[in-house]
């Protein structure tokens, strides 16, 4: 599926070089252009490829999108030569072994089905499909063809969450007793300022904050804290009308805010609050606090702070008539810095390329993607039925 490059060796490391073709579908979107191209694939190319055991693997990219003018601009910006608006033609080209999809969620299943039928390994943004049943169907198709598959899991590799994971893994917090994840910001409705999110995010078939963000919260919580056992959710539409890209007003059909109570195996409970209708008054756009018997830690995108039992203030009262002047931000120390840090999207790409080229293990495959979507579905079901919903692994599939 990939062929040796005519260029014999890398001058800096004397390693043989192989080339692997990658179709990047959705290359003009912010996620595709900024995160996957600028922060991951283009730097790998600039460094002469990804080092494997015996050689280096050099990506050869073919950008795909619907708008030729925008696509050409992205290609120029990243100094890439190859692009096309014809996805079918790209999939028919045997020079490309991998299809990566970062286009709109509602189109993902049909795009991945085409890629699998064309014999391509597939890697995609979240969610892998709008429903767990569709995701399972994709898994069965890709397994029948003997192809590699993966989904993006970037959030757990953020500097702050990486530090938090290390603190928990070292046992510094003792027995975990609870956690709280808060995420979101204010998304304008388009009347006074442009909306910062595409209108499809607010329509059925791919929109809604639960399907958009909860797949990420699933792997973050299960990677750092433990397996989710049950959920109790509520969701609502805070901004019922918006103005789309054409300046036309439309009714929002899916939730833009959600709150969830979670039970994690071992008797740990926590909350997740996510909203596109909240103004930020916390340490970061995303924060995750974990409390334990020996201390607590709270992480944002970049920072992580820890408060040990020795530094925990002995709060015994409050005064309804007067502010007691307590400084609740004191007593928190920065978590140890990481030995090194790499962009989360690049971490994912390197793992997937090693999975394809060398058969290295990959945790974030379609099995994990199915559990991500199943988590979102359990939260939707809880919202509809107003009750706790058990969250076992999907039938016949191990949890990712």
C-alpha positions in Angstrom: 0.0 0.0 0.0 3.0 2.3 0.2 6.2 2.2 -2.0 9.9 3.1 -1.5 10.8 6.6 -2.4 13.4 7.1 -5.1 15.4 9.3 -2.7 17.7 6.8 -1.2 18.4 7.9 2.4 17.9 10.6 5.0 21.1 12.5 5.3 20.6 13.2 9.0 20.0 9.6 10.1 21.0 7.4 7.2 17.6 5.6 7.2 15.8 4.3 4.1 12.7 6.2 3.2 9.2 5.0 2.3 6.3 7.1 1.1 2.7 6.6 2.1 -0.2 8.4 0.4 -2.8 10.1 2.5 -6.1 11.6 1.3 -7.1 14.4 3.6 -10.9 14.9 3.2 -12.2 18.2 4.7 -8.8 19.9 4.2 -10.3 23.4 4.1 -12.0 23.2 7.5 -10.4 24.7 10.6 -9.7 21.3 12.1 -8.4 19.8 8.9 -6.2 22.7 7.9 -4.9 24.0 11.3 -4.8 20.9 13.5 -4.1 18.0 11.2 -2.1 19.7 8.4 -0.3 22.6 10.1 0.3 21.0 13.5 0.8 17.3 12.5 1.3 16.1 8.9 3.1 19.1 7.5 5.7 19.1 10.3 6.2 15.3 9.9 6.9 15.9 6.2 9.2 18.8 7.0 11.3 16.6 9.3 11.8 14.0 6.6 9.1 11.6 7.7 8.2 9.6 10.7 11.1 7.4 12.1 10.2 3.7 12.2 12.5 0.9 13.4 14.3 0.5 10.0 13.4 3.4 7.9 11.4 6.7 7.8 7.8 7.0 6.6 7.1 10.1 4.5 3.5 11.1 4.0 2.4 12.2 0.6 -0.8 14.3 0.9 -3.7 14.7 -1.5 -6.1 17.4 -0.2 -9.8 17.1 -0.9 -12.6 19.6 -0.4 -15.6 21.1 -2.1 -14.4 24.6 -2.8 -11.5 24.7 -5.4 -10.5 28.2 -4.6 -10.3 27.6 -0.8 -8.6 24.2 -1.4 -5.9 25.7 -3.6 -5.3 28.4 -1.0 -4.8 25.8 1.7 -2.4 23.8 -0.5 -0.4 27.0 -1.2 -0.3 27.9 2.5 1.1 24.5 3.4 3.4 24.2 0.3 1.5 21.2 -0.9 1.1 20.4 -4.6 -1.8 17.9 -4.8 -5.5 18.7 -4.3 -8.8 17.8 -5.9 -12.5 18.4 -5.5 -13.2 14.9 -6.7 -13.2 12.5 -3.8 -14.2 9.5 -5.9 -11.2 10.0 -8.2 -8.9 10.4 -5.1 -10.2 7.1 -3.7 -9.6 5.4 -7.0 -5.9 6.3 -7.0 -3.8 3.3 -5.7 -1.0 5.7 -4.7 -3.0 6.6 -1.6 -3.3 4.0 1.1 -5.1 6.1 3.8 -8.3 8.2 3.8 -8.5 10.7 6.7 -11.9 12.4 7.1 -12.4 15.7 8.9 -15.5 16.9 7.0 -19.0 17.4 8.4 -20.2 14.6 10.7 -23.4 14.0 8.8 -21.3 13.0 5.7 -18.9 10.7 7.5 -20.5 7.3 7.2 -20.9 7.6 3.4 -17.3 8.9 3.0 -15.9 6.1 5.2 -17.9 3.4 3.4 -16.5 4.6 0.0 -13.0 4.6 1.4 -13.4 1.1 2.9 -14.8 -0.2 -0.4 -11.8 1.3 -2.2 -9.5 -0.6 0.1 -8.2 2.4 2.1 -7.1 2.4 5.7 -9.3 4.9 7.5 -8.7 7.5 10.2 -11.3 10.1 11.1 -12.3 12.8 13.4 -15.0 12.3 16.1 -17.6 11.0 16.1 -16.9 8.1 13.8 -20.7 8.0 13.0 -23.9 9.7 14.2 -25.0 6.4 15.9 -23.3 3.5 17.5 -25.1 1.1 15.2 -23.6 2.9 12.2 -20.2 2.9 13.8 -20.4 -0.8 14.5 -21.4 -1.4 10.8 -18.3 0.5 9.7 -16.1 -1.6 12.1 -17.5 -4.8 10.6 -16.8 -3.5 7.0 -13.3 -2.5 7.7 -12.5 -5.7 9.6 -13.8 -7.8 6.6 -11.4 -6.0 4.3 -8.5 -6.4 6.7 -7.9 -2.7 6.9 -6.5 -0.5 9.7 -8.8 2.0 11.4 -8.6 4.8 13.9 -10.3 7.8 15.4 -8.8 11.0 16.8 -8.3 11.2 20.5 -6.5 14.5 21.0 -7.9 16.0 24.3 -6.2 13.4 26.6 -2.8 14.5 25.2 -3.3 18.2 26.1 -0.5 19.4 28.4 -2.8 20.1 31.3 -4.7 16.8 31.1 -1.4 14.9 30.5 -0.1 16.3 33.8 -3.4 15.5 35.5 -3.2 11.9 34.3 0.4 11.6 35.6 -0.7 12.9 39.0 -3.5 10.4 39.2 -1.3 7.5 38.0 1.3 8.3 40.7 -1.4 7.9 43.3 -0.9 11.4 44.7 -4.6 12.0 45.2 -5.2 8.8 47.1 -8.6 7.1 46.6 -10.6 9.1 44.1 -13.9 10.4 45.5 -15.3 12.7 42.7 -14.6 14.8 39.7 -16.0 17.8 37.8 -15.6 18.6 34.1 -16.6 22.0 32.8 -16.4 23.1 29.2 -17.7 25.8 26.8 -18.0 29.4 25.9 -20.5 31.8 24.4 -21.3 31.2 20.7 -23.0 34.3 19.2 -26.3 33.8 17.4 -25.2 35.8 14.3 -27.3 38.9 14.9 -24.7 41.1 16.6 -21.6 39.2 15.9 -20.9 36.3 13.5 -21.5 32.8 14.9 -18.2 31.1 15.6 -19.6 27.6 14.7 -21.1 26.3 11.4 -24.9 26.1 11.3 -24.8 22.3 10.8 -23.7 22.1 14.4 -27.2 23.1 15.4 -29.1 20.8 13.1 -30.0 17.1 13.3 -27.8 14.4 11.8 -24.5 15.6 13.2 -25.1 18.6 15.4 -25.6 19.0 19.2 -23.1 19.5 21.9 -23.5 15.9 23.2 -22.6 14.2 19.9 -20.0 16.9 19.2 -18.1 16.9 22.6 -19.2 14.0 24.8 -17.2 11.4 22.7 -14.1 13.3 23.8 -15.3 13.4 27.5 -15.7 9.6 27.3 -12.1 8.8 26.6 -10.8 11.5 28.8 -12.7 10.2 31.8 -12.1 6.6 31.1 -8.4 7.1 30.4 -7.7 9.2 33.6 -10.3 8.2 36.1 -12.0 4.9 35.3 -14.7 3.2 33.3 -18.1 4.9 33.2 -20.8 2.6 34.5 -24.0 4.8 34.3 -25.1 8.3 33.4 -28.0 10.6 34.2 -28.2 13.6 31.8 -30.3 16.6 30.9 -29.9 18.8 27.8 -31.6 21.9 26.5 -31.5 24.6 23.8 -30.4 27.9 25.3 -30.4 29.8 22.0 -33.5 28.7 20.0 -32.8 30.8 16.9 -29.6 31.6 14.9 -28.5 33.1 11.7 -26.7 30.8 9.2 -23.8 31.5 6.8 -26.2 32.9 4.2 -27.7 35.4 6.6 -30.9 33.5 7.0 -32.5 32.9 10.4 -33.2 29.3 11.4 -34.5 27.3 14.3 -32.0 25.4 16.4 -33.1 21.8 16.5 -30.5 20.2 18.8 -29.2 20.9 22.2 -26.5 23.5 22.8 -26.1 22.8 26.5 -26.0 19.7 28.6 -25.3 18.5 32.2 -24.5 14.9 33.2 -24.0 13.0 36.4 -21.7 10.0 36.0 -21.0 6.9 38.0 -17.6 5.4 37.4 -16.7 1.9 38.4 -15.4 1.7 42.0 -18.1 4.1 43.3 -16.7 7.4 42.0 -19.2 10.0 41.0 -18.7 13.1 38.9 -20.4 15.8 36.8 -19.9 17.0 33.2 -21.3 20.4 32.2 -20.9 21.6 28.6 -22.5 24.6 26.9 -22.2 26.9 23.9 -24.2 29.4 25.9 -22.0 30.3 28.8 -19.5 33.0 29.4 -16.1 31.9 30.7 -15.3 32.7 34.4 -13.0 29.8 35.3 -9.4 29.0 34.8 -9.7 27.8 31.2 -12.2 26.9 28.5 -12.0 23.2 29.6 -11.3 22.3 33.2 -11.3 18.9 34.9 -11.0 18.7 38.7 -10.4 15.3 40.4 -10.8 15.0 44.2 -9.2 12.3 46.3 -8.6 11.4 49.9 -5.0 12.7 49.8 -5.5 15.7 47.6 -7.2 17.3 44.6 -6.0 18.4 41.2 -7.5 20.6 38.5 -6.3 20.9 34.9 -7.1 23.1 32.0 -5.8 22.9 28.5 -2.2 23.8 29.6 -1.9 24.1 33.4 -2.5 21.6 36.2 -2.5 22.5 39.9 -2.5 20.2 42.9 -3.6 20.8 46.5 -2.5 18.1 49.0 -4.2 17.3 52.3 -1.5 19.3 54.1 -2.3 22.4 52.0 -6.1 22.0 52.2 -7.6 24.8 54.3 -9.8 23.8 57.3 -13.1 25.5 56.2 -15.7 25.2 59.0 -18.2 28.0 58.3 -19.3 30.9 56.2 -20.7 34.2 57.2 -24.0 35.2 55.6 -23.5 38.9 56.6 -19.8 39.4 55.7 -17.2 38.0 53.3 -14.7 36.1 55.5 -12.0 36.9 52.9 -10.8 33.4 52.3 -8.3 33.0 49.4 -9.5 29.7 47.9 -6.8 29.9 45.2 -3.9 29.7 47.7 -2.4 26.3 48.6 -2.4 25.0 45.1 0.9 24.1 43.5 1.8 23.5 39.9 2.0 19.9 38.9 5.4 18.7 37.7 6.2 19.7 34.1 6.2 17.0 31.4 9.6 15.7 30.2 8.5 16.6 26.7 5.3 17.7 24.9 4.1 17.1 21.4 1.0 18.4 19.7 -2.0 16.1 20.5 -3.0 15.8 16.8 0.6 14.8 15.9 0.6 12.2 18.7 -2.5 10.6 17.1 -1.1 10.7 13.6 2.2 9.1 14.6 0.4 6.4 16.4 -1.9 5.7 13.5 0.9 5.7 10.9 2.9 3.2 13.0 -0.2 1.1 13.3 -0.6 1.0 9.5 3.1 0.7 8.6 4.4 -1.5 11.3 1.3 -3.1 13.0 1.9 -1.2 16.3 -1.0 -1.4 18.7 -3.6 1.4 18.5 -5.9 2.1 21.4 -8.1 4.6 19.6 -9.5 2.4 16.9 -13.1 2.1 15.7 -13.9 0.0 18.8 -13.1 3.0 21.0 -15.0 5.2 18.5 -18.1 3.0 19.0 -17.9 3.4 22.8 -17.6 7.2 22.3 -20.8 7.3 20.3 -22.6 4.9 22.6 -21.8 7.3 25.5 -23.4 10.1 23.7 -26.4 7.9 22.9 -26.7 6.9 26.6 -26.8 10.6 27.6 -29.4 11.4 25.0 -31.5 8.4 26.2 -31.2 9.6 29.8 -32.4 13.0 28.8 -35.4 11.6 27.0 -36.4 9.1 29.7 -35.4 11.2 32.7 -33.6 8.3 34.5 -30.2 6.7 35.1 -28.9 4.7 32.0 -26.4 1.9 32.5 -23.3 2.2 30.3 -21.8 -1.3 29.6 -19.5 -1.8 26.6 -21.3 -2.2 23.3 -22.6 -5.8 22.8 -19.8 -8.0 21.4 -17.2 -5.2 21.4 -14.6 -4.6 24.1 -14.4 -1.1 25.4 -11.7 1.1 23.9 
